[in-house]
Amino acid sequence: MAPEARDVIWGNVATPYRQLPLYEIGILGAVVILTLFFAIPVAAVQGIAKYERLRKWFPPVKAIELVPGLKSVVTGYLPSAILNGFIYIVPFAMIGLSRLGGCITRSKQDMKTCKMVFYFLVANVFFLSLLSGSLLDQIGESFSQPKYIPSRLASAVSAQADFFLTYILTNGLSGFSLEILQPGLLVWDAIKSNTWDRGRERTPYLYSLPYYRIIPFVALSTLIGIVYAVVSPMLLPFLTGYFLLGYVVFIHQIEDVYITSYETFGQYWPYIHHYIIVALVLMQITMIGLFGLKSKPSASFSTIPLLILTLIFNHYCNIRFYPTFCRLSIQVMDNLL
């Protein structure tokens, strides 16, 4: 089925078909470079979170001990706030790369960006936060002895429970507050109005729901919650509050702020299903390692069939349900016409 006229990016329609693979390779290379570049601030943030390591690297930091409560703020809240500040610009960088990729429709462009942002967050926020510190040593040992990967993952997950708890709180309070206030869009609109759009007729301050910015961050929080559901159950009440607050915020945003620039027809559901499966697989691998650390080999081996069943279930869902999202029903087509 041809896309809606409002969904088409007319500037990309004339892109030669043979050039699209070259664009894809270029975008992949740019995403890899961006991921590696962001590994530097993420590793630095984890250095701040570990006070003993920070004091070793930067002795003047001992001065924060003179102010009561300042140490807790610097090593607790500050790393998560800095991390959220850095990754706030990632979705906008990714959507810019997707536009250069020659996508013909906004819906495909947003879906592609959604996938790139999610895996960027999993790599940089989740895995790099877990492995920071002796990162290179742990990666080298994991590749030389793959059988120890689950136990190393379980040990890292247990050690970083406090950081991810703070991350969920910071992301919920600051992220949803920024979503309500939308300072970035206000600043962008002010810059346009006073520079290249000066003197032109003002366009309505209306934007569509930024799926590429919302879904990956919610999916990352879901992944953290699923992985830590057994390792650190204390995180779950905070995660529940995060989702309830997000529900209230986005109900308001969808009804009163954003406009509909294209119909999705549920095509994001396969992506969300895939993200949940990724979270389940990581949780089960973590549990295999955790049972190994607890010297419970029988429990560890009994988790392996669960991992295999999860992968089989994912394959079944792709065969059984994925075609439903690729072909619209007659009822939907009738409503469109």
C-alpha positions as CSV (number, residue, x, y, z in Angstrom):
1,M,0.0,0.0,0.0
2,A,1.2,3.5,-0.9
3,P,1.9,5.7,2.1
4,E,-0.3,8.7,3.0
5,A,0.7,12.0,1.3
6,R,1.3,13.6,4.7
7,D,3.7,10.8,5.6
8,V,5.9,11.1,2.5
9,I,9.2,12.9,2.7
10,W,9.0,14.3,-0.8
11,G,12.7,15.4,-0.9
12,N,13.8,11.7,-0.6
13,V,11.5,10.3,-3.3
14,A,14.0,11.2,-6.0
15,T,16.9,9.5,-4.3
16,P,18.4,6.9,-6.7
17,Y,17.6,3.4,-5.5
18,R,21.1,2.2,-6.1
19,Q,22.5,4.8,-3.7
20,L,20.5,3.6,-0.7
21,P,22.9,0.8,0.3
22,L,25.7,3.3,0.4
23,Y,23.6,5.6,2.6
24,E,22.9,2.6,4.9
25,I,26.6,1.8,5.3
26,G,27.4,5.5,6.0
27,I,24.7,5.7,8.6
28,L,25.9,2.5,10.3
29,G,29.4,3.8,10.4
30,A,28.2,7.2,11.9
31,V,26.2,5.4,14.5
32,V,29.2,3.2,15.5
33,I,31.4,6.3,15.8
34,L,28.7,8.1,17.9
35,T,28.4,5.1,20.2
36,L,32.1,5.0,20.7
37,F,32.3,8.7,21.2
38,F,29.6,8.6,23.9
39,A,31.4,5.8,25.7
40,I,33.8,8.5,27.0
41,P,31.3,10.6,29.0
42,V,29.5,7.4,30.2
43,A,32.7,5.9,31.6
44,A,33.5,9.3,33.2
45,V,30.1,9.4,34.8
46,Q,30.7,6.0,36.3
47,G,34.0,7.3,37.7
48,I,32.1,10.0,39.5
49,A,29.7,7.4,40.9
50,K,32.5,5.5,42.5
51,Y,33.8,7.9,45.2
52,E,36.9,5.8,46.1
53,R,38.0,5.7,42.5
54,L,37.2,9.4,42.0
55,R,39.3,10.3,45.1
56,K,42.2,8.3,43.7
57,W,42.0,10.0,40.3
58,F,41.3,13.5,41.6
59,P,42.5,14.1,45.2
60,P,41.0,17.6,45.5
61,V,37.6,16.0,45.5
62,K,38.1,15.2,49.2
63,A,36.9,18.7,49.8
64,I,33.2,17.6,49.3
65,E,33.5,15.7,52.6
66,L,33.6,19.1,54.4
67,V,30.0,19.9,53.4
68,P,27.4,17.5,55.0
69,G,25.3,15.7,52.4
70,L,27.3,16.9,49.4
71,K,29.1,13.6,48.9
72,S,25.8,11.8,48.5
73,V,24.6,14.3,45.9
74,V,27.9,14.2,43.9
75,T,28.2,10.4,43.9
76,G,24.4,9.6,43.8
77,Y,22.3,12.1,41.9
78,L,24.9,13.9,39.9
79,P,26.1,11.0,37.7
80,S,22.6,10.1,36.6
81,A,21.8,13.8,35.9
82,I,24.9,14.2,33.8
83,L,24.2,10.9,31.9
84,N,20.6,12.0,31.2
85,G,22.0,15.4,29.9
86,F,24.3,13.7,27.5
87,I,21.9,11.2,26.1
88,Y,19.1,13.8,25.7
89,I,20.6,14.9,22.4
90,V,21.1,11.3,21.1
91,P,17.6,10.9,19.5
92,F,17.9,14.2,17.7
93,A,21.3,13.1,16.3
94,M,19.9,9.8,15.2
95,I,16.8,11.3,13.5
96,G,19.2,13.5,11.6
97,L,21.2,10.5,10.4
98,S,18.0,8.7,9.4
99,R,17.0,11.7,7.3
100,L,20.3,11.4,5.4
101,G,19.5,7.7,4.8
102,G,16.9,8.3,2.2
103,C,13.8,7.1,4.0
104,I,10.7,7.9,1.8
105,T,8.2,8.2,4.7
106,R,8.4,9.7,8.2
107,S,7.0,6.6,9.7
108,K,9.8,4.4,8.4
109,Q,12.3,7.1,9.4
110,D,11.0,7.2,13.0
111,M,10.9,3.4,13.2
112,K,14.5,3.2,12.0
113,T,15.6,5.9,14.4
114,C,13.7,4.2,17.3
115,K,15.7,1.0,16.7
116,M,19.0,2.8,16.5
117,V,18.4,4.8,19.7
118,F,17.3,1.7,21.6
119,Y,20.5,-0.2,20.8
120,F,22.6,2.9,21.5
121,L,21.0,3.1,25.0
122,V,21.5,-0.6,25.7
123,A,25.1,-0.4,24.6
124,N,26.1,2.9,26.4
125,V,23.7,3.2,29.3
126,F,23.2,-0.4,30.3
127,F,26.2,-2.4,29.3
128,L,28.8,0.3,29.6
129,S,27.5,1.3,33.0
130,L,27.8,-2.3,34.1
131,L,31.2,-2.8,32.7
132,S,32.8,0.5,33.5
133,G,35.9,0.5,35.7
134,S,38.0,-2.4,34.6
135,L,36.1,-2.4,31.2
136,L,38.9,-3.6,28.9
137,D,40.0,-6.3,31.3
138,Q,36.5,-7.6,31.7
139,I,35.8,-7.6,27.9
140,G,39.1,-9.4,27.2
141,E,38.5,-12.0,29.8
142,S,34.9,-12.6,28.6
143,F,36.1,-13.2,25.0
144,S,38.9,-15.5,26.1
145,Q,36.6,-17.4,28.5
146,P,33.0,-17.1,27.1
147,K,31.6,-19.6,29.7
148,Y,32.1,-16.9,32.4
149,I,30.1,-14.2,30.6
150,P,26.8,-15.0,32.6
151,S,28.6,-14.9,36.0
152,R,30.4,-11.6,35.1
153,L,27.2,-10.1,33.9
154,A,25.4,-11.2,37.1
155,S,28.2,-9.7,39.3
156,A,28.1,-6.4,37.4
157,V,24.3,-6.2,37.5
158,S,24.3,-6.7,41.3
159,A,27.0,-4.1,41.8
160,Q,25.2,-1.4,39.8
161,A,21.7,-1.7,41.4
162,D,22.0,1.7,43.2
163,F,23.1,3.5,40.1
164,F,20.1,2.3,38.0
165,L,17.7,3.0,40.8
166,T,19.0,6.6,40.8
167,Y,18.8,6.6,37.0
168,I,15.1,5.6,37.0
169,L,14.3,8.4,39.5
170,T,16.3,11.0,37.6
171,N,14.9,10.0,34.2
172,G,11.4,10.0,35.6
173,L,11.5,13.4,37.4
174,S,13.6,15.3,34.9
175,G,12.6,13.5,31.7
176,F,8.8,13.9,32.2
177,S,9.3,17.5,33.5
178,L,11.1,18.3,30.3
179,E,8.4,16.6,28.3
180,I,5.8,18.8,29.8
181,L,7.8,22.1,29.6
182,Q,9.4,21.2,26.2
183,P,12.3,23.8,26.6
184,G,14.2,22.4,23.6
185,L,11.3,23.0,21.2
186,L,10.7,26.5,22.7
187,V,14.3,27.4,22.2
188,W,14.4,26.0,18.7
189,D,11.3,27.9,17.7
190,A,12.7,31.1,19.2
191,I,16.0,30.7,17.2
192,K,14.1,30.1,14.0
193,S,11.9,33.1,14.5
194,N,14.8,35.4,15.0
195,T,17.2,34.1,12.4
196,W,16.3,32.4,9.0
197,D,12.6,32.5,9.6
198,R,12.5,36.2,10.5
199,G,9.8,38.1,8.5
200,R,8.0,34.9,7.4
201,E,4.5,34.0,8.4
202,R,4.6,32.1,11.7
203,T,3.7,28.5,11.4
204,P,1.6,26.9,14.2
205,Y,3.7,25.5,17.1
206,L,2.5,21.9,16.4
207,Y,4.6,18.8,16.3
208,S,3.8,15.1,16.0
209,L,4.5,12.6,18.8
210,P,8.3,11.8,18.8
211,Y,8.1,8.1,18.9
212,Y,11.9,7.8,18.2
213,R,12.5,9.8,21.5
214,I,9.9,8.2,23.7
215,I,9.8,4.5,22.9
216,P,13.6,3.7,23.3
217,F,13.8,5.4,26.7
218,V,10.7,3.6,28.0
219,A,12.0,0.3,26.5
220,L,15.3,0.8,28.3
221,S,13.5,1.4,31.6
222,T,11.5,-1.8,31.0
223,L,14.8,-3.7,30.3
224,I,16.3,-2.4,33.5
225,G,13.2,-3.4,35.4
226,I,13.0,-6.9,34.0
227,V,16.7,-7.6,34.6
228,Y,16.6,-6.3,38.2
229,A,13.2,-7.8,39.0
230,V,15.0,-10.7,40.8
231,V,18.4,-9.2,41.5
232,S,17.1,-6.1,43.2
233,P,13.3,-6.1,43.7
234,M,13.5,-2.7,45.5
235,L,13.8,-1.1,42.1
236,L,10.3,-2.2,41.0
237,P,8.2,0.2,43.1
238,F,10.2,3.1,41.7
239,L,9.8,1.7,38.2
240,T,6.0,1.4,38.7
241,G,5.9,5.0,39.8
242,Y,7.9,5.9,36.7
243,F,5.4,4.2,34.4
244,L,2.4,5.7,36.2
245,L,3.8,9.2,35.9
246,G,4.7,8.6,32.3
247,Y,1.1,7.4,31.6
248,V,-0.3,10.6,33.0
249,V,2.1,12.9,31.2
250,F,1.7,11.3,27.8
251,I,-2.1,11.0,28.0
252,H,-2.0,14.8,28.4
253,Q,0.6,15.3,25.6
254,I,-1.2,13.1,23.1
255,E,-4.6,14.6,23.7
256,D,-3.7,18.3,24.1
257,V,-0.2,18.9,22.7
258,Y,0.9,16.7,19.8
259,I,-0.8,16.3,16.4
260,T,-1.1,13.2,14.3
261,S,1.3,13.5,11.3
262,Y,0.8,9.9,10.1
263,E,-1.0,6.7,11.2
264,T,1.1,3.9,12.6
265,F,-1.5,1.1,12.4
266,G,0.2,-0.6,15.3
267,Q,3.5,-1.0,13.3
268,Y,5.5,-0.2,16.4
269,W,4.3,-3.2,18.3
270,P,6.8,-5.6,16.6
271,Y,9.6,-3.3,17.8
272,I,8.3,-3.2,21.3
273,H,7.8,-7.0,21.4
274,H,11.5,-7.4,20.2
275,Y,12.7,-5.0,22.9
276,I,10.9,-7.0,25.6
277,I,12.3,-10.3,24.3
278,V,15.8,-8.7,24.4
279,A,15.1,-7.8,28.1
280,L,13.9,-11.3,28.9
281,V,17.0,-12.9,27.3
282,L,19.3,-10.6,29.3
283,M,17.4,-11.3,32.5
284,Q,17.7,-15.1,32.0
285,I,21.4,-14.9,31.1
286,T,21.9,-12.8,34.3
287,M,19.9,-15.4,36.4
288,I,22.1,-18.2,35.0
289,G,25.2,-16.3,36.2
290,L,23.6,-15.3,39.5
291,F,22.7,-18.9,40.3
292,G,26.3,-19.8,39.4
293,L,27.6,-17.2,41.8
294,K,25.4,-18.6,44.6
295,S,26.8,-22.1,44.0
296,K,23.5,-23.5,42.8
297,P,24.4,-25.3,39.6
298,S,21.1,-27.2,39.4
299,A,19.1,-23.9,39.4
300,S,21.5,-22.4,36.8
301,F,21.1,-25.4,34.4
302,S,17.3,-25.4,34.9
303,T,17.2,-21.8,33.6
304,I,18.8,-22.7,30.3
305,P,15.6,-24.4,28.9
306,L,13.7,-21.2,29.8
307,L,16.1,-19.2,27.7
308,I,15.6,-21.6,24.8
309,L,11.8,-21.5,25.1
310,T,11.9,-17.7,25.1
311,L,13.8,-17.7,21.8
312,I,11.4,-20.3,20.3
313,F,8.5,-18.1,21.4
314,N,10.0,-15.1,19.8
315,H,10.5,-17.0,16.5
316,Y,6.9,-18.3,16.7
317,C,5.5,-14.7,17.2
318,N,7.5,-13.5,14.2
319,I,6.0,-16.2,12.0
320,R,2.5,-16.0,13.4
321,F,1.9,-12.3,14.1
322,Y,4.4,-10.2,12.2
323,P,2.6,-10.5,8.8
324,T,-0.5,-9.0,10.5
325,F,1.4,-5.7,11.1
326,C,2.7,-5.6,7.5
327,R,-0.7,-6.0,5.8
328,L,-3.6,-3.8,6.8
329,S,-7.1,-5.4,7.3
330,I,-10.0,-4.5,5.0
331,Q,-11.7,-2.7,7.9
332,V,-8.7,-0.4,8.4
333,M,-8.5,0.2,4.6
334,D,-12.2,1.1,4.6
335,N,-11.7,3.6,7.4
336,L,-8.8,5.2,5.5
337,L,-10.9,5.6,2.4
